[in-house]
């Protein structure tokens, strides 16, 4: 029982994060639709909003496919008109004869690189550990204002927050793409 507890916690966390991502994407899409009242325009703006994450996701998908010697072709086109907020990251298409394990490895590569990219931004650019340390020393309310001021003084703070947000919200693989991990 103790052996499965970490995996169960990880599975529940992964599922919860996926549900939160779906909820967030739907609401961002709805806000875009309320502004434009046109599904095609909303879809294009929606994809443009997440563009840094989409580019990184699809590049890593293509790179992982090449590393595993799986034939991949690109299919760059405007996103099809949608009525729901769901990123369809199918700009890179794999050959039909890919086994489940290589497909799972290729699908997991964007998640791992996305986690690494967000970790790098948080630790090396935004310096989140220093921010948390300043909050923990002394009184929380007394240190909140100076800690936030120091945190937001990072060069190009809002651009890095946006990039981290876009990357973190485009890296989760679909559960169907991970069926090859059952073998492992």
Secondary structure, 3 states (H helix, E strand, C coil): CHHHHHHHHHHHHHHHHHHHHHHHHHHHHHHHHHHHCCHHHHHHHHHHHCHHHHHHHHHHHHHHHHHCCCCEEECCCCCCCCCCCCCCCCCEEECCCCCHHHHHHHHHHHHHHHHHHHHHHHHHHCCHHHHHHHHHCCCHHHHHHHHHHHHHCCCCHHHHHHHHHHHHCCCCCCHHHHHHHHCC
